[in-house]
Amino acid sequence: MTIECGSYSDEVETTEDGRFRFEGVPAGPCLARVDVKGIRRERELLALPGDEGQEIVLLAPLPASLSGRVIGDGGRPVANADVWLLEREVTLGITRLMVRGAAKTSETGEFTLQAPAGRPLLVLSTPPARPFPPETMEIEPERRPMLAIAGFYIGSRTPEGATPLRLDHRFPVTGAVIQLDSARPYCVEGAVEAAASGQGSFHLRVVDQALWPGSVGFAAGIPAKAAPGGAFRVCGIAPGDYKLIAWQDAGSGEGFYGSAPFRISDSDIRGLRVPAEATVSLRGQVRWDQQNARQEPMEVEIWLSPLSGVNLANVGGQIVRRATVPGAVVWPSLRIEPYRVNVSPLPYPCYVRSLQYGSQDLLHAPLVPGTEIAGAELDAVLACDGGLITATVADASGKPLPDVTVVAAPEESRTSPRLADEVMAGRTDKQGVWRSPVLRPGRYRVAVLPQEVVKSPEGLLQLAGELGRGQEVEVHGAGQRTVRISIRW
């Protein structure tokens, strides 16, 4: 068991009867987490000042099982291939492929995966890293042996054509067969353009654009290295659209990061240049809302998380800054790509009232540094007039229901693209009670779900329907502590 409350974290082992206890938990929003056989169950909770002995119930997740084989041409088993369980998730308007499980095939091409039950998962298999040293590759592509290429279950090269699986822990799925097609391998060669090219080698990764953005694209990419002068040749690439990422450890100086897109059709690529991607400095401030300020000083952390799933912390410096409210922050060198911005920890009853970058609303869109007018700054405004929703869930006889999913969302976001970013979800405790995070004043919809929240495009449509049938409540500011509702389910 682990718990995270801002920069505070702790880990304990459960007792034989499954009980656990954390000591010294600070007031504020926290995340409790349990991992069972690689399947994670999380619970958001709010530790309030004066809370003693708050008891939560985390039902250990019941993992579903998926097993089968990966085969290539002629039904030959593909050994040492990676099998990934992926879920589409919408974050700030961007749909990403999130990894929910992974395994490698045996010498006979067999695999077994433990997976979260009830979620729409895509199954992807990527062949093992291609053992194609460039110097051994035939000059003429037509003389090169065919190689297995990545594919989704059932029979698709892209996520759009894949068939989602909803696994049930009661009924293991066995005998799944993932057929990998074959293609002629090609090479890409060129040079990394960097002033510091003589000071060390460069790491390379060839990433399939069909798997981007999301960490699986980078993890399943073809790794390679460039020479100290920046020259490279990477082979074993099937036809398709790719991005070549190059980076260099920062060491005691500035790191290098660059990328270049390319397309393989029916020939090798020569002369690809990988320039250093421009970086920009970003200044910002975190301040109080004038009418709802906290009197005593408070320190917060502002996190920038790359939505690409590639977090090379040694390139471009750290992406977290600490500030005393009110105060200023600066990131001297950021890549120009989408980031999610988070401000934490915030004690009750404080929350982020607004988050702006020039004219951009970062509560509902990613931060892309350098895309606003010159001099634009990140502006985080905090307020301390928030409230809470406390919901009690019971069955028809009035018996409390523990570990049931409860969701709440602002009324205006229920039918808008902002739902993925504004919905709050959690599970009831031993007494059937769920307490929300701190909420800004306004009207909300609260509902109980038969399953966990799924933030895929299809899952959000279903969630909007469930919220439409939920209860409407209003959270008032100016010190109101909670709004209590009861739900029979």
MIVO-374307 format. One line per 4 residues: number of its first residue (from 1); their letters; for each residue x, y, z of C-alpha. Coordinates in Angstrom, 1 decimal, decimal comma. Layout:
% MIVO-374307
NUM) a) X/Y/Z; ...
//
This chain:
% MIVO-374307
1) mtie) 0,0/0,0/0,0; 1,2/3,5/-0,8; -0,2/6,9/-0,2; 0,8/10,2/-1,8
5) cgsy) -0,2/13,7/-0,6; 1,6/16,3/-2,7; 5,3/15,8/-1,9; 4,6/13,5/1,0
9) sdev) 4,5/9,8/0,4; 4,6/6,6/2,4; 4,5/2,8/1,9; 3,3/0,1/4,2
13) ette) 2,6/-3,6/4,0; -0,9/-4,9/4,7; -1,4/-7,3/7,6; -2,6/-10,9/7,1
17) dgrf) -6,2/-9,7/7,4; -5,6/-6,9/4,8; -5,5/-4,0/7,2; -3,0/-1,1/7,0
21) rfeg) -2,3/2,2/8,7; -0,5/5,4/7,7; 0,9/7,8/10,3; 1,5/11,5/10,0
25) vpag) -0,6/12,0/6,9; -0,7/15,8/6,1; -4,0/17,6/5,6; -5,0/17,9/1,9
29) pcla) -5,8/15,7/-1,1; -4,2/12,3/-1,1; -4,1/9,2/-3,4; -4,1/5,7/-1,8
33) rvdv) -2,9/2,9/-4,0; -2,8/-0,9/-3,8; -1,2/-3,2/-6,4; -2,2/-6,8/-6,7
37) kgir) -0,6/-9,0/-9,4; 0,3/-6,0/-11,4; -3,3/-4,5/-11,3; -3,6/-1,2/-9,6
41) rere) -6,6/0,1/-7,6; -6,5/3,8/-6,5; -8,6/5,9/-4,2; -8,6/9,7/-4,0
45) llal) -9,3/11,0/-0,5; -9,2/14,3/1,3; -7,5/14,5/4,7; -9,0/17,3/6,7
49) pgde) -7,4/19,1/9,7; -8,6/17,3/12,8; -9,4/14,0/11,0; -8,2/11,2/13,1
53) gqei) -8,3/7,5/12,1; -10,1/8,1/8,8; -10,9/4,6/7,6; -11,1/3,6/4,0
57) vlla) -11,8/0,3/2,2; -9,9/-0,7/-0,9; -11,2/-3,9/-2,4; -8,3/-5,7/-3,9
61) plpa) -8,8/-5,7/-7,7; -9,8/-9,0/-9,2; -7,5/-9,4/-12,3; -8,8/-10,9/-15,5
65) slsg) -6,6/-13,2/-17,5; -5,7/-13,2/-21,2; -3,4/-15,8/-22,7; -2,6/-16,9/-26,2
69) rvig) 0,1/-17,0/-28,8; 1,9/-14,6/-31,2; 2,6/-16,1/-34,6; 4,2/-14,8/-37,8
73) dggr) 4,2/-16,1/-41,4; 3,3/-19,8/-41,7; 2,1/-19,9/-38,2; 5,6/-19,8/-36,8
77) pvan) 5,8/-18,6/-33,1; 7,3/-15,2/-32,5; 9,5/-15,5/-29,4; 10,4/-12,6/-27,1
81) advw) 7,8/-10,3/-28,6; 6,1/-7,7/-26,4; 2,3/-7,9/-25,8; 0,7/-4,7/-24,6
85) ller) -2,7/-3,9/-23,1; -3,6/-0,4/-24,1; -6,5/1,9/-23,2; -7,5/5,0/-25,1
89) evtl) -7,8/8,0/-22,7; -8,8/11,6/-23,4; -6,7/14,2/-21,6; -7,1/18,0/-22,3
93) gitr) -8,6/17,2/-25,7; -5,8/14,8/-26,7; -6,5/11,0/-27,1; -3,5/8,9/-25,8
97) lmvr) -2,8/5,2/-25,6; -2,2/4,3/-22,0; -0,4/1,1/-21,0; -2,5/-1,1/-18,7
101) gaak) -0,4/-4,2/-18,8; 2,5/-5,9/-20,7; 4,2/-9,3/-21,1; 6,8/-11,0/-23,3
105) tset) 6,2/-14,1/-25,3; 8,0/-17,4/-24,5; 10,2/-19,3/-26,9; 7,0/-20,9/-28,2
109) geft) 5,3/-17,5/-28,7; 3,0/-17,9/-25,7; 2,0/-15,2/-23,3; -0,2/-14,6/-20,2
113) lqap) -1,4/-11,2/-19,1; -3,2/-10,1/-15,9; -5,5/-7,2/-16,9; -8,0/-4,9/-15,2
117) agrp) -11,5/-6,3/-15,7; -14,3/-4,5/-17,4; -12,3/-1,9/-19,3; -12,1/-1,7/-23,1
121) llvl) -8,5/-2,7/-23,8; -6,7/-2,9/-27,1; -4,1/-5,7/-27,5; -0,9/-4,8/-29,4
125) stpp) 2,1/-7,1/-30,1; 5,4/-5,7/-31,2; 8,2/-8,0/-32,4; 11,5/-8,1/-30,5
129) arpf) 14,1/-5,5/-31,1; 15,4/-6,1/-34,7; 18,9/-7,6/-34,6; 19,9/-5,8/-37,8
133) ppet) 23,4/-4,2/-37,4; 23,5/-1,7/-40,3; 26,8/-3,1/-41,5; 25,3/-6,5/-42,1
137) meie) 22,2/-5,2/-43,9; 22,0/-5,9/-47,6; 22,4/-2,8/-49,8; 19,5/-3,7/-52,0
141) perr) 16,1/-3,9/-50,0; 14,7/-6,6/-52,2; 17,5/-9,0/-51,1; 16,7/-8,5/-47,4
145) pmla) 14,7/-11,1/-45,4; 11,2/-10,2/-44,5; 10,5/-9,2/-40,8; 7,5/-9,4/-38,6
149) iagf) 5,8/-6,0/-37,9; 3,7/-4,7/-35,0; -0,1/-5,5/-35,1; -3,2/-5,1/-33,0
153) yigs) -5,7/-7,9/-32,2; -7,5/-8,7/-34,4; -5,6/-8,1/-37,7; -5,0/-4,3/-37,7
157) rtpe) -1,9/-2,2/-37,9; -3,6/0,8/-36,3; -5,6/1,4/-33,1; -8,6/2,6/-35,2
161) gatp) -9,0/-0,9/-36,7; -8,4/-2,8/-33,5; -11,1/-4,8/-31,6; -11,4/-3,8/-28,0
165) lrld) -11,7/-6,6/-25,4; -13,6/-6,3/-22,1; -12,2/-9,0/-19,9; -14,1/-10,6/-17,0
169) hrfp) -12,3/-12,0/-14,0; -14,7/-14,9/-13,8; -14,0/-16,1/-17,4; -10,3/-16,2/-18,4
173) vtga) -9,7/-15,7/-22,1; -7,4/-18,4/-23,5; -6,2/-19,3/-26,9; -6,0/-15,8/-28,3
177) viql) -3,9/-15,7/-31,5; -2,2/-12,5/-32,6; -1,0/-12,8/-36,2; 1,8/-10,5/-37,1
181) dsar) 2,2/-9,7/-40,8; 5,6/-9,4/-42,5; 7,2/-6,6/-44,5; 10,5/-5,7/-46,1
185) pycv) 12,8/-4,0/-43,7; 14,3/-0,6/-44,7; 16,9/1,7/-43,2; 17,1/5,4/-42,4
189) egav) 20,4/7,2/-42,2; 21,5/10,8/-41,6; 22,9/13,0/-38,9; 22,0/14,7/-35,7
193) eaaa) 22,7/18,4/-35,9; 24,1/19,7/-32,6; 26,8/22,2/-31,6; 28,0/19,7/-29,0
197) sgqg) 28,1/16,8/-31,4; 31,7/16,0/-30,6; 31,1/15,6/-26,9; 29,4/12,2/-26,8
201) sfhl) 27,0/9,8/-28,5; 23,3/10,4/-29,0; 20,4/8,1/-28,0; 18,0/7,4/-30,8
205) rvvd) 14,4/6,0/-30,9; 12,3/5,3/-34,0; 8,7/5,8/-32,9; 5,7/4,6/-34,9
209) qalw) 3,4/7,6/-35,4; 0,3/5,4/-35,1; 1,2/4,8/-31,4; 1,9/8,5/-30,6
213) pgsv) 1,2/10,2/-28,3; 1,5/7,9/-25,3; 4,3/6,1/-23,5; 3,9/2,9/-25,5
217) gfaa) 5,1/4,6/-28,7; 8,4/5,4/-27,1; 8,7/2,1/-25,2; 8,0/0,0/-28,3
221) gipa) 10,2/2,1/-30,6; 13,4/0,9/-32,2; 16,4/1,9/-30,0; 19,7/2,9/-31,5
225) kaap) 22,7/5,2/-31,0; 24,4/7,8/-33,2; 28,2/8,2/-33,4; 29,9/11,0/-31,5
229) ggaf) 29,8/13,1/-34,7; 26,1/12,6/-34,9; 25,9/10,2/-37,9; 23,5/7,3/-37,7
233) rvcg) 22,0/4,5/-39,7; 19,0/2,5/-38,2; 17,7/-0,5/-40,0; 14,8/-3,0/-39,6
237) iapg) 12,0/-0,4/-40,2; 8,8/-1,5/-41,9; 6,9/0,8/-44,2; 4,9/3,5/-42,3
241) dykl) 5,1/6,9/-40,8; 7,6/7,5/-38,0; 9,4/10,1/-35,9; 13,1/9,8/-35,0
245) iawq) 13,8/11,2/-31,6; 17,4/12,0/-30,6; 18,6/13,1/-27,2; 21,8/13,4/-25,3
249) dags) 22,3/13,3/-21,5; 22,7/16,7/-20,0; 25,7/15,8/-17,8; 27,1/19,0/-16,4
253) gegf) 25,8/21,1/-19,3; 22,7/21,5/-21,4; 21,2/18,3/-22,9; 20,1/17,9/-26,5
257) ygsa) 16,7/16,9/-27,8; 15,6/16,8/-31,4; 13,2/14,9/-33,6; 12,4/14,6/-37,3
261) pfri) 9,4/12,9/-39,1; 10,0/10,5/-42,0; 8,0/8,0/-44,1; 9,2/4,6/-45,3
265) sdsd) 7,4/3,4/-48,4; 9,6/1,2/-50,7; 13,1/2,5/-50,3; 15,7/3,5/-47,7
269) irgl) 15,8/7,1/-46,4; 19,1/8,9/-46,8; 20,2/12,3/-45,6; 17,7/12,7/-42,8
273) rvpa) 18,7/15,7/-40,6; 17,6/15,8/-37,0; 17,8/19,4/-35,8; 17,7/20,5/-32,2
277) eatv) 14,2/21,3/-31,2; 13,8/24,9/-30,1; 13,3/25,5/-26,4; 11,8/28,5/-24,7
281) slrg) 11,8/29,9/-21,3; 8,5/30,2/-19,4; 7,8/32,6/-16,6; 4,8/32,4/-14,3
285) qvrw) 3,2/33,4/-11,1; 1,0/31,8/-8,6; -1,3/34,2/-6,7; -4,5/34,4/-4,6
289) dqqn) -7,9/35,4/-5,8; -8,4/38,8/-4,4; -11,7/38,0/-2,7; -10,9/34,5/-1,4
293) arqe) -7,3/34,6/-0,3; -5,6/32,6/2,4; -3,9/34,8/5,0; -0,9/32,7/6,0
297) pmev) 1,9/31,9/3,5; 1,8/28,6/1,7; 4,3/26,7/-0,5; 3,1/24,8/-3,6
301) eiwl) 4,6/22,8/-6,4; 3,8/23,5/-10,1; 4,2/20,4/-12,2; 4,5/20,3/-16,0
305) spls) 3,9/16,7/-17,4; 4,6/16,0/-21,1; 1,4/14,5/-22,7; 3,7/12,7/-25,2
309) gvnl) 4,6/10,3/-22,4; 8,3/11,1/-22,9; 9,8/12,6/-19,8; 13,5/12,9/-20,3
313) anvg) 14,2/14,7/-17,0; 17,8/15,1/-17,8; 17,0/17,1/-20,9; 15,9/20,7/-20,4
317) gqiv) 16,0/20,7/-16,6; 13,4/19,7/-14,1; 9,7/20,2/-14,9; 8,6/21,0/-11,3
321) rrat) 9,0/24,3/-9,5; 8,2/25,3/-6,0; 6,8/28,7/-5,1; 5,5/30,5/-2,1
325) vpga) 2,0/32,0/-2,7; 2,1/34,7/-4,0; 5,3/34,2/-5,9; 7,0/33,8/-9,2
329) vvwp) 8,4/30,7/-11,0; 10,5/30,2/-14,1; 11,4/27,3/-16,4; 14,5/28,4/-18,3
333) slri) 14,3/25,8/-21,1; 11,2/23,9/-22,1; 10,5/21,9/-25,2; 7,6/23,2/-27,4
337) epyr) 5,2/20,4/-26,8; 1,9/19,9/-24,9; 2,1/19,7/-21,1; -0,5/19,2/-18,4
341) vnvs) -0,1/21,7/-15,5; -0,8/20,7/-11,9; -0,6/22,8/-8,7; -0,3/20,9/-5,4
345) plpy) -0,7/20,4/-2,5; -3,7/22,6/-1,7; -5,2/22,4/1,7; -9,0/22,5/2,4
349) pcyv) -10,8/24,6/1,2; -8,4/25,8/-1,5; -8,4/25,0/-5,2; -7,2/26,3/-8,5
353) rslq) -9,7/28,9/-9,7; -8,0/29,7/-13,0; -5,0/28,7/-14,9; -4,0/30,8/-17,9
357) ygsq) -1,2/31,1/-20,4; -1,9/34,3/-22,3; -5,4/33,7/-23,7; -5,3/30,0/-23,2
361) dllh) -7,4/28,3/-20,5; -5,1/25,5/-19,2; -7,8/23,9/-17,1; -9,2/22,6/-20,4
365) aplv) -6,3/22,6/-22,8; -2,6/21,7/-22,7; 0,1/24,2/-22,2; 2,3/24,6/-25,3
369) pgte) 5,2/27,0/-24,3; 6,1/29,6/-26,9; 2,7/29,6/-28,7; 1,4/32,8/-27,1
373) iaga) 2,5/36,4/-27,7; 5,9/37,5/-26,5; 6,0/38,0/-22,8; 3,0/35,8/-22,0
377) elda) 3,2/34,1/-18,6; 1,7/31,2/-16,8; -0,9/32,6/-14,3; -2,2/30,3/-11,6
381) vlac) -4,9/31,8/-9,4; -5,9/30,1/-6,2; -9,0/30,6/-4,1; -10,0/29,2/-0,7
385) dggl) -13,8/29,3/-0,8; -14,4/25,7/-2,0; -16,8/23,2/-0,7; -17,3/19,4/-0,6
389) itat) -19,9/16,9/-1,7; -20,4/14,0/0,7; -22,5/11,2/-0,9; -23,8/8,1/0,9
393) vada) -24,6/5,1/-1,2; -27,0/2,4/0,0; -29,0/-0,5/-1,5; -32,8/-0,7/-1,6
397) sgkp) -32,9/-1,8/2,0; -30,7/1,1/3,2; -27,6/-1,0/3,7; -24,4/1,0/3,0
401) lpdv) -22,5/-0,1/-0,1; -18,7/0,0/0,2; -16,2/0,3/-2,7; -18,8/1,6/-5,2
405) tvva) -17,7/4,2/-7,8; -19,2/7,7/-7,4; -18,7/10,5/-9,9; -19,4/14,2/-9,8
409) apee) -19,0/16,8/-12,6; -20,0/20,5/-13,1; -23,4/20,7/-14,7; -22,0/22,8/-17,6
413) srts) -19,3/20,2/-18,4; -21,6/17,2/-18,5; -22,2/17,5/-22,2; -19,0/19,2/-23,3
417) prla) -15,5/18,0/-24,3; -14,3/19,2/-20,9; -15,9/16,3/-19,1; -12,8/14,2/-19,2
421) devm) -10,8/16,8/-17,3; -13,5/18,0/-14,9; -15,1/14,7/-13,7; -14,1/13,6/-10,2
425) agrt) -14,4/10,0/-9,3; -13,8/7,9/-6,2; -15,1/4,9/-4,3; -17,2/4,7/-1,2
429) dkqg) -15,6/3,8/2,2; -16,7/1,1/4,7; -19,8/3,1/5,6; -20,8/3,6/1,9
433) vwrs) -19,6/7,3/2,0; -17,7/9,1/-0,7; -16,2/12,6/-0,1; -15,2/14,7/-3,1
437) pvlr) -12,1/16,8/-3,5; -12,4/20,5/-2,9; -14,8/21,9/-5,4; -15,3/25,4/-6,7
441) pgry) -18,8/26,8/-5,9; -21,4/25,9/-8,5; -24,0/23,3/-9,7; -22,9/19,6/-10,0
445) rvav) -24,3/16,3/-11,1; -23,5/13,2/-8,9; -24,1/9,6/-10,0; -23,1/6,0/-9,1
449) lpqe) -21,5/3,9/-11,8; -21,6/0,1/-12,2; -17,9/0,2/-13,1; -14,8/2,5/-12,9
453) vvks) -14,6/5,6/-15,0; -13,4/5,0/-18,5; -12,1/8,2/-20,3; -12,0/6,8/-23,8
457) pegl) -14,2/8,8/-26,3; -16,9/6,0/-26,0; -16,6/5,8/-22,3; -17,1/9,6/-21,9
461) lqla) -20,4/9,4/-23,9; -21,6/6,7/-21,5; -20,5/8,7/-18,5; -22,4/11,8/-19,7
465) gelg) -25,6/9,6/-19,9; -25,0/8,3/-16,3; -24,5/11,9/-15,0; -27,7/13,0/-16,8
469) rgqe) -29,6/10,5/-14,7; -27,8/11,5/-11,5; -28,7/13,9/-8,7; -28,1/17,7/-9,1
473) vevh) -26,6/19,5/-6,1; -25,2/22,9/-5,5; -22,0/23,6/-3,7; -21,9/27,0/-2,0
477) gagq) -18,7/28,9/-1,1; -18,0/31,2/1,8; -17,1/28,5/4,3; -19,8/25,9/3,6
481) rtvr) -18,1/22,6/4,4; -20,2/19,9/2,8; -23,3/19,2/0,7; -24,7/15,8/1,8
485) isir) -26,8/13,6/-0,5; -27,9/10,0/-0,2; -28,2/7,7/-3,2; -30,1/4,4/-3,3
489) w) -28,7/2,0/-5,8
//
